[in-house]
Amino acid sequence: MTLAEPKTQTWPRPDQSGGAGEAVRRPRIAVLLPCYNEAAAIALVAQGFREVLPQATVYVFDNNSTDASARCAAAAGAVVRTVRLQGKGNVVRRMFADVDADVYVLADGDLTYHAPSAPAMVEALLAQQLDMVVGVRDGGSAAAYRRGHRFGNWLLTGAMNRIFGGSFADMLSGYRVFSRRFAKSFPATSHGFEIETELSIHALELRMPCLEVSTPYGARGEDSQSKLNTWSDGLRILATIVRLFAVERPLRFYGGLAALLFVLAVLLAAPLLPTYLETGLVPRFPTAILSTGIAIVGALSFVTGLILETVTIGRREVRHLHYLACGGDRASRS
């Protein structure tokens, strides 16, 4: 069920004779704020985006908060919705499904992202006909962006770029602006904070035009606590990269595994080969059997990669057709 949207605003486009011509429609902008126990900050976040994007509708999707987050957001003028399935990935999936707009601004509800940067990000998306603009976090203090998080982000972003051929500087940023066709073609499968990884890989897989812009990144307030667990969420993000590597690049993934297995089989068989050439005998049958078995598994892995690569290409073509069917920003094409 699609959420009710404000009425579309139009105004006449003057023609060359000075009269009123074709109507130009202002793009519908939705600010999406996932929220879990952010009563201390969510009202300020909603007010901040309403001030800099007065034409936008601000949505707060409350994810089973046990504090007054929902009431604070509603008092600040936001449209509040509830998502029962716990996890940021589940919230983002519901946001993209329920909200109908031309431009989507996604940020966290903890007051760390810089709302005044949003108009420039939206303008860049529309003017350059992009599908995603990422706010690269420029944290001024260690409290805002801890050293361990910086290193983990650098490590995971580098791994993702190397595997999928990207050039992102901040893959894990939660501050993003999307086109309509990105939001409506995004097949979200993540449950938690690994959703940012999936967003980035989706853009790379469909070769969408993207842009990164530097934005200030502030520290949380004293009454606001981070929901991110450095080690467990970091491992989940790494597992997501590996899973999507196997799903989106099966020939490279299973082909690499096959190469490792073949090398291991050769290393095990190498000591047996001179004796066999000299005497025609195999001195250690268990090792020979193990080497043969590993080589067979390697061959099966390579064939699996070939088959899955064909399936993946077909699935990627279907996703691209769905992406095209969703249409771009209608206002930018008026």
C-alpha positions in Angstrom: 0.0 0.0 0.0 1.5 3.3 -1.1 1.5 6.2 1.4 -0.6 9.2 0.6 1.5 12.0 -0.9 0.9 15.7 -1.0 -0.7 17.1 -4.1 1.7 17.8 -7.0 2.5 21.4 -7.5 2.6 22.8 -11.1 3.2 26.1 -12.7 3.1 27.2 -16.3 6.2 27.1 -18.4 6.3 30.3 -20.6 6.6 29.7 -24.3 8.5 31.9 -26.7 5.4 34.1 -27.3 5.3 35.0 -23.7 2.1 33.0 -23.0 1.6 30.1 -20.6 2.9 26.9 -22.1 3.4 23.4 -20.8 3.2 22.9 -17.0 6.5 22.1 -15.3 6.1 19.8 -12.3 8.1 20.3 -9.2 9.8 17.1 -8.2 8.3 15.3 -5.2 11.0 14.9 -2.5 10.8 12.5 0.4 13.1 12.6 3.3 13.4 9.2 4.9 14.6 8.9 8.5 14.9 5.4 10.0 14.6 5.7 13.8 15.2 3.5 16.8 15.2 5.0 20.2 16.3 8.5 19.1 13.9 10.6 21.2 16.8 13.0 22.1 17.6 13.8 18.4 14.8 12.9 16.0 12.8 16.1 16.4 15.8 18.2 15.6 16.7 16.1 12.6 13.1 16.3 11.2 13.0 20.1 11.8 16.4 20.5 10.1 15.4 18.8 6.9 12.0 20.6 6.9 13.9 23.9 7.0 16.3 23.2 4.2 13.9 21.3 2.0 10.5 23.0 2.7 8.9 21.4 -0.4 9.8 17.9 0.9 7.7 15.5 3.0 9.7 14.2 6.0 9.0 10.5 6.9 10.2 8.9 10.1 9.9 5.1 10.1 10.0 4.0 13.8 11.6 0.6 14.3 10.0 -0.6 17.6 11.4 2.3 19.7 10.8 2.0 23.4 11.2 5.7 24.1 9.2 8.7 22.8 10.8 8.8 19.4 7.5 8.5 17.5 5.8 11.2 19.5 8.8 13.6 19.1 8.9 13.0 15.4 5.2 13.7 15.0 5.4 16.8 17.1 8.2 18.0 14.7 5.8 17.7 11.7 7.1 14.4 10.3 4.9 11.7 8.9 5.5 8.7 11.3 5.2 5.1 10.2 6.0 1.9 12.1 8.1 -1.0 10.9 7.8 -4.2 13.1 10.7 -6.2 11.6 13.8 -5.1 13.5 16.9 -3.8 11.6 17.8 -0.9 9.4 17.7 -3.0 6.2 14.1 -4.0 6.9 13.2 -0.3 7.5 14.8 0.8 4.2 13.0 -1.9 2.3 9.7 -0.7 3.7 10.5 2.9 3.0 11.3 2.4 -0.6 8.2 0.2 -1.0 5.7 2.5 0.7 6.8 6.0 -0.2 6.2 7.3 -3.7 8.4 10.3 -4.7 10.8 11.5 -7.4 13.7 12.0 -5.1 14.5 10.2 -1.9 16.8 11.6 0.8 18.0 9.0 3.2 19.6 9.9 6.5 19.9 8.6 10.1 17.8 10.1 12.9 20.7 10.6 15.3 21.7 14.2 14.3 25.1 13.2 12.9 24.4 14.0 9.3 24.4 17.6 7.9 20.9 18.5 6.8 22.0 21.8 5.1 24.0 19.7 2.6 20.7 18.0 1.3 19.6 20.8 -1.1 23.0 20.7 -3.0 22.9 16.8 -3.1 19.3 16.9 -4.5 20.3 19.6 -7.0 23.3 17.5 -8.2 21.0 14.4 -8.6 18.5 16.3 -10.7 20.9 18.5 -12.7 23.3 15.7 -13.6 20.5 13.0 -14.0 22.2 10.8 -11.4 20.7 7.8 -9.6 22.6 8.1 -6.3 24.5 10.9 -4.5 26.5 9.7 -1.4 27.4 12.1 1.4 31.0 11.2 2.2 31.5 11.8 5.9 34.0 14.5 6.8 34.2 14.0 10.6 36.0 16.8 12.4 36.7 15.0 15.7 37.5 11.5 16.9 34.2 11.5 18.9 32.2 12.0 15.7 34.0 9.4 13.6 36.1 7.0 15.6 39.4 5.8 14.3 38.4 2.1 14.5 35.3 2.9 12.4 37.4 4.9 9.9 39.8 2.0 9.5 36.9 -0.6 9.2 35.2 1.6 6.6 38.4 2.0 4.6 39.0 -1.8 4.7 35.5 -2.8 3.7 35.2 -0.1 1.1 38.5 -1.1 -0.5 37.4 -4.8 -0.6 34.1 -3.9 -2.2 35.8 -1.6 -4.8 38.3 -4.2 -5.7 35.7 -7.0 -6.1 33.0 -5.0 -7.9 35.1 -2.4 -9.7 33.9 0.6 -7.8 35.5 3.9 -6.7 33.6 4.7 -3.6 35.3 6.5 -0.8 32.7 6.0 1.9 30.6 2.9 1.1 29.1 2.8 4.6 27.7 6.3 4.6 24.0 6.4 5.6 23.5 9.8 4.0 22.3 9.3 0.4 20.0 10.8 -2.2 18.3 8.5 -4.7 16.3 8.7 -7.9 12.9 7.1 -8.1 14.1 4.3 -10.4 16.9 3.4 -8.0 14.5 3.1 -5.1 11.9 1.2 -7.0 14.3 -1.2 -8.5 16.3 -2.0 -5.4 15.9 -5.6 -4.3 16.8 -5.2 -0.6 17.7 -8.4 1.1 19.7 -7.1 4.1 18.3 -6.9 7.6 20.7 -4.6 9.4 23.5 -2.1 8.9 24.8 -4.0 5.9 22.1 -2.3 3.9 24.6 0.5 2.8 26.8 -2.2 1.3 23.9 -3.6 -0.7 22.9 -0.1 -1.9 26.4 0.5 -3.2 26.7 -2.8 -5.0 23.3 -2.4 -6.5 24.4 0.8 -8.1 27.6 -0.8 -9.4 25.9 -3.9 -10.8 23.5 -1.8 -12.9 26.2 0.7 -13.7 24.1 3.6 -12.4 25.5 7.2 -12.6 26.6 8.1 -9.0 28.4 11.0 -7.3 30.1 11.4 -3.9 30.1 14.8 -2.2 31.9 15.7 1.1 29.5 16.5 4.0 30.2 17.4 7.6 29.7 14.6 10.1 29.0 15.5 13.7 29.1 13.6 17.0 26.0 12.2 18.7 24.5 14.0 21.6 25.1 12.9 25.1 21.6 11.3 25.3 22.0 9.4 22.0 23.6 6.0 21.9 24.9 4.3 18.7 23.2 1.2 17.6 26.2 0.0 15.6 28.3 -2.8 17.1 31.7 -2.4 15.7 32.7 -6.1 15.5 29.5 -8.0 14.9 28.1 -5.5 12.4 31.5 -5.3 10.7 31.6 -9.1 10.3 28.0 -9.0 9.0 29.0 -6.4 6.4 32.1 -8.4 5.4 29.8 -11.5 5.1 27.4 -9.5 2.9 30.3 -8.5 0.6 31.4 -12.2 0.3 27.8 -13.4 -0.3 27.2 -10.8 -3.0 30.5 -11.6 -4.5 29.4 -15.2 -4.9 26.0 -14.2 -6.2 27.0 -11.4 -8.5 30.4 -12.6 -9.7 30.0 -16.4 -9.6 32.6 -17.2 -12.2 35.3 -15.2 -10.4 34.3 -16.6 -7.0 34.0 -20.3 -7.9 36.8 -20.0 -10.5 39.1 -18.7 -7.8 38.0 -21.5 -5.4 38.7 -24.0 -8.2 42.2 -22.6 -8.8 43.0 -22.9 -5.1 41.7 -26.5 -5.0 43.8 -27.4 -8.1 46.9 -26.0 -6.6 46.3 -27.9 -3.4 45.8 -31.1 -5.4 49.0 -30.6 -7.3 51.0 -29.9 -4.1 49.7 -33.2 -2.6 50.4 -35.2 -5.7 53.8 -33.7 -6.4 55.8 -36.0 -4.0 54.1 -39.1 -5.4 54.9 -38.3 -9.1 58.7 -39.1 -9.1 58.1 -42.5 -7.5 55.3 -43.3 -9.9 57.5 -42.3 -13.0 60.4 -44.5 -11.7 58.6 -47.6 -10.5 55.1 -47.3 -11.9 53.8 -47.7 -8.3 51.9 -45.3 -6.1 53.4 -45.5 -2.6 50.7 -43.6 -0.7 47.2 -44.4 -1.9 45.3 -42.2 0.7 47.2 -39.2 -0.5 46.6 -40.0 -4.1 42.9 -40.5 -3.5 42.7 -37.2 -1.6 44.5 -35.3 -4.3 42.2 -36.8 -7.0 39.1 -36.0 -4.9 40.2 -32.4 -4.4 40.9 -32.0 -8.2 37.4 -33.3 -8.9 35.8 -30.9 -6.5 37.8 -28.1 -8.1 36.5 -29.1 -11.5 32.9 -29.1 -10.2 33.5 -25.7 -8.7 34.6 -24.3 -12.0 31.6 -25.8 -13.8 29.3 -24.4 -11.1 30.8 -20.9 -11.7 30.2 -21.2 -15.4 26.5 -22.2 -14.9 25.8 -19.6 -12.3 27.5 -16.9 -14.4 24.9 -17.5 -17.2 22.1 -17.4 -14.6 23.5 -14.2 -13.1 23.8 -12.5 -16.5 20.1 -13.2 -17.2 19.0 -12.0 -13.8 21.0 -8.8 -14.2 19.3 -8.1 -17.5 15.9 -8.6 -15.9 16.9 -6.2 -13.1 18.1 -3.6 -15.6 14.8 -3.9 -17.6 12.9 -3.3 -14.3 15.2 -0.4 -13.5 14.3 1.2 -16.9 10.6 0.4 -16.5 10.6 2.4 -13.3 11.4 5.6 -15.2 13.7 8.4 -14.1 12.7 11.6 -12.4 9.7 12.9 -14.3 10.3 16.5 -13.3 13.8 16.6 -14.7 12.4 15.4 -18.1 9.6 17.9 -18.3 
